């Protein structure tokens, strides 16, 4: 997908709860490129989360989902500007109303990717854990969408 400056994209990330009880979930947003390590079924990505321009807070979505129901968080974003140095493009983005300047670059603006990770609240540890508790172990799940800027 090719994205131009000021093109606004609205993506709906549907999350379905099939766990049999209310789930408190967190969706972590990350920006990477072709060399960024992808998450696995057991480990989240090591890429930095997308964070607000003026604070270190990660841009994330938190939502409660009833059993058998869906949540439909919207991920709205646009490229506000590009900074190109020696062929490497870095992006200034607007994500869910928050400005973000990326330290991640991509050669000629090609092969950026958003990584969306699902984390669930674990009552035993009183913290969010990557993925959800399966029958025998935690199961991580994630989605990536590739794009080119410019």
FIVOZA-858077 format. One record per residue (C-alpha): residue number from 1; residue in one letter; x negated, y negated, z negated. Coordinates in nm, 3 decimals. Example, Ala and Ser with C-alpha at 12.3 -4.5 7.8 and 13.67 -1.06 7.14 Angstrom:
(rec 1, 'a', (-1.230, 0.450, -0.780)) (rec 2, 's', (-1.367, 0.106, -0.714)) 
This chain:
(rec 1, 'x', (0.000, 0.000, 0.000)) (rec 2, 'x', (-0.130, -0.347, 0.089)) (rec 3, 'x', (-0.045, -0.629, -0.152)) (rec 4, 'x', (-0.083, -0.996, -0.060)) (rec 5, 'x', (-0.132, -1.294, -0.291)) (rec 6, 'x', (0.193, -1.402, -0.464)) (rec 7, 'x', (0.383, -1.096, -0.342)) (rec 8, 'x', (0.601, -0.995, -0.640)) (rec 9, 'x', (0.656, -0.623, -0.696)) (rec 10, 'x', (0.913, -0.477, -0.936)) (rec 11, 'x', (0.853, -0.113, -1.017)) (rec 12, 'x', (1.089, 0.095, -1.233)) (rec 13, 'x', (0.915, 0.361, -1.442)) (rec 14, 'x', (1.183, 0.612, -1.537)) (rec 15, 'x', (1.103, 0.820, -1.846)) (rec 16, 'x', (1.336, 1.109, -1.935)) (rec 17, 'x', (1.360, 1.256, -2.285)) (rec 18, 'x', (1.401, 1.634, -2.275)) (rec 19, 'x', (1.255, 1.692, -2.623)) (rec 20, 'x', (1.585, 1.746, -2.806)) (rec 21, 'x', (1.535, 1.455, -3.049)) (rec 22, 'x', (1.495, 1.079, -3.031)) (rec 23, 'x', (1.150, 0.986, -2.901)) (rec 24, 'x', (0.957, 0.665, -2.957)) (rec 25, 'x', (0.731, 0.622, -2.655)) (rec 26, 'x', (0.460, 0.384, -2.545)) (rec 27, 'x', (0.357, 0.331, -2.185)) (rec 28, 'x', (-0.001, 0.212, -2.149)) (rec 29, 'x', (-0.094, 0.015, -1.835)) (rec 30, 'x', (-0.448, 0.037, -1.694)) (rec 31, 'x', (-0.614, -0.101, -1.380)) (rec 32, 'x', (-0.887, 0.095, -1.210)) (rec 33, 'x', (-1.058, 0.157, -0.879)) (rec 34, 'x', (-1.180, 0.463, -0.688)) (rec 35, 'x', (-1.456, 0.532, -0.942)) (rec 36, 'x', (-1.236, 0.502, -1.251)) (rec 37, 'x', (-1.203, 0.828, -1.443)) (rec 38, 'x', (-0.843, 0.949, -1.421)) (rec 39, 'x', (-0.658, 1.080, -1.724)) (rec 40, 'x', (-0.619, 1.456, -1.757)) (rec 41, 'x', (-0.354, 1.676, -1.913)) (rec 42, 'x', (-0.546, 1.651, -2.243)) (rec 43, 'x', (-0.728, 1.314, -2.240)) (rec 44, 'x', (-0.622, 0.960, -2.150)) (rec 45, 'x', (-0.825, 0.749, -1.909)) (rec 46, 'x', (-1.129, 0.569, -2.045)) (rec 47, 'x', (-1.041, 0.262, -1.836)) (rec 48, 'x', (-0.961, -0.050, -2.035)) (rec 49, 'x', (-0.596, -0.129, -2.069)) (rec 50, 'x', (-0.452, -0.433, -1.896)) (rec 51, 'x', (-0.473, -0.706, -2.156)) (rec 52, 'x', (-0.347, -1.061, -2.183)) (rec 53, 'x', (-0.580, -1.331, -2.055)) (rec 54, 'x', (-0.612, -1.515, -2.386)) (rec 55, 'x', (-0.591, -1.225, -2.633)) (rec 56, 'x', (-0.723, -0.868, -2.651)) (rec 57, 'x', (-0.370, -0.729, -2.683)) (rec 58, 'x', (-0.288, -0.456, -2.435)) (rec 59, 'x', (0.021, -0.500, -2.219)) (rec 60, 'x', (0.233, -0.199, -2.307)) (rec 61, 'x', (0.598, -0.100, -2.321)) (rec 62, 'x', (0.753, 0.052, -2.632)) (rec 63, 'x', (1.097, 0.213, -2.620)) (rec 64, 'x', (1.318, 0.457, -2.811)) (rec 65, 'x', (1.482, 0.722, -2.593)) (rec 66, 'x', (1.779, 0.932, -2.709)) (rec 67, 'x', (1.782, 1.306, -2.633)) (rec 68, 'x', (1.880, 1.376, -2.273)) (rec 69, 'x', (1.862, 1.006, -2.182)) (rec 70, 'x', (1.629, 0.793, -1.973)) (rec 71, 'x', (1.444, 0.467, -2.023)) (rec 72, 'x', (1.384, 0.247, -1.721)) (rec 73, 'x', (1.110, -0.004, -1.810)) (rec 74, 'x', (1.030, -0.250, -1.532)) (rec 75, 'x', (0.670, -0.323, -1.435)) (rec 76, 'x', (0.669, -0.657, -1.252)) (rec 77, 'x', (0.341, -0.777, -1.108)) (rec 78, 'x', (0.173, -0.992, -0.849)) (rec 79, 'x', (-0.178, -1.086, -0.743)) (rec 80, 'x', (-0.219, -1.454, -0.829)) (rec 81, 'x', (-0.568, -1.494, -0.682)) (rec 82, 'x', (-0.879, -1.304, -0.587)) (rec 83, 'x', (-1.243, -1.360, -0.678)) (rec 84, 'x', (-1.481, -1.213, -0.419)) (rec 85, 'x', (-1.853, -1.182, -0.494)) (rec 86, 'x', (-2.083, -0.990, -0.257)) (rec 87, 'x', (-1.786, -0.803, -0.109)) (rec 88, 'x', (-1.644, -0.696, -0.446)) (rec 89, 'x', (-1.294, -0.826, -0.519)) (rec 90, 'x', (-1.169, -0.891, -0.872)) (rec 91, 'x', (-0.806, -0.981, -0.929)) (rec 92, 'x', (-0.618, -1.239, -1.131)) (rec 93, 'x', (-0.278, -1.080, -1.192)) (rec 94, 'x', (0.056, -1.169, -1.342)) (rec 95, 'x', (0.193, -0.856, -1.513)) (rec 96, 'x', (0.529, -0.865, -1.690)) (rec 97, 'x', (0.494, -1.240, -1.728)) (rec 98, 'x', (0.141, -1.228, -1.873)) (rec 99, 'x', (-0.173, -1.344, -1.693)) (rec 100, 'x', (-0.459, -1.097, -1.662)) (rec 101, 'x', (-0.807, -1.133, -1.509)) (rec 102, 'x', (-0.962, -0.801, -1.421)) (rec 103, 'x', (-1.319, -0.701, -1.488)) (rec 104, 'x', (-1.254, -0.410, -1.249)) (rec 105, 'x', (-1.364, -0.479, -0.894)) (rec 106, 'x', (-1.311, -0.297, -0.568)) (rec 107, 'x', (-1.520, -0.315, -0.253)) (rec 108, 'x', (-1.340, -0.536, 0.000)) (rec 109, 'x', (-1.028, -0.527, -0.222)) (rec 110, 'x', (-0.960, -0.163, -0.131)) (rec 111, 'x', (-0.861, 0.127, -0.356)) (rec 112, 'x', (-0.740, -0.043, -0.671)) (rec 113, 'x', (-0.501, 0.166, -0.877)) (rec 114, 'x', (-0.264, 0.118, -1.166)) (rec 115, 'x', (-0.261, 0.401, -1.415)) (rec 116, 'x', (0.048, 0.447, -1.633)) (rec 117, 'x', (0.011, 0.678, -1.935)) (rec 118, 'x', (0.288, 0.815, -2.155)) (rec 119, 'x', (0.214, 0.821, -2.528)) (rec 120, 'x', (0.459, 0.945, -2.796)) (rec 121, 'x', (0.485, 0.862, -3.163)) (rec 122, 'x', (0.362, 1.145, -3.385)) (rec 123, 'x', (0.524, 1.132, -3.730)) (rec 124, 'x', (0.262, 1.355, -3.891)) (rec 125, 'x', (-0.022, 1.114, -3.809)) (rec 126, 'x', (0.202, 0.804, -3.809)) (rec 127, 'x', (0.046, 0.697, -3.478)) (rec 128, 'x', (0.093, 0.717, -3.104)) (rec 129, 'x', (-0.071, 1.014, -2.936)) (rec 130, 'x', (-0.138, 1.062, -2.565)) (rec 131, 'x', (0.132, 1.279, -2.408)) (rec 132, 'x', (0.373, 1.485, -2.617)) (rec 133, 'x', (0.362, 1.794, -2.834)) (rec 134, 'x', (0.421, 2.102, -2.617)) (rec 135, 'x', (0.477, 2.457, -2.738)) (rec 136, 'x', (0.109, 2.522, -2.807)) (rec 137, 'x', (-0.074, 2.192, -2.763)) (rec 138, 'x', (-0.035, 1.829, -2.663)) (rec 139, 'x', (0.048, 1.772, -2.298)) (rec 140, 'x', (-0.066, 1.449, -2.135)) (rec 141, 'x', (0.122, 1.293, -1.849)) (rec 142, 'x', (0.038, 0.997, -1.630)) (rec 143, 'x', (0.107, 0.833, -1.298)) (rec 144, 'x', (-0.122, 0.638, -1.067)) (rec 145, 'x', (-0.035, 0.408, -0.779)) (rec 146, 'x', (-0.306, 0.299, -0.538)) (rec 147, 'x', (-0.309, -0.037, -0.358)) (rec 148, 'x', (-0.527, -0.270, -0.154)) (rec 149, 'x', (-0.543, -0.643, -0.224)) (rec 150, 'x', (-0.569, -0.910, 0.040)) 
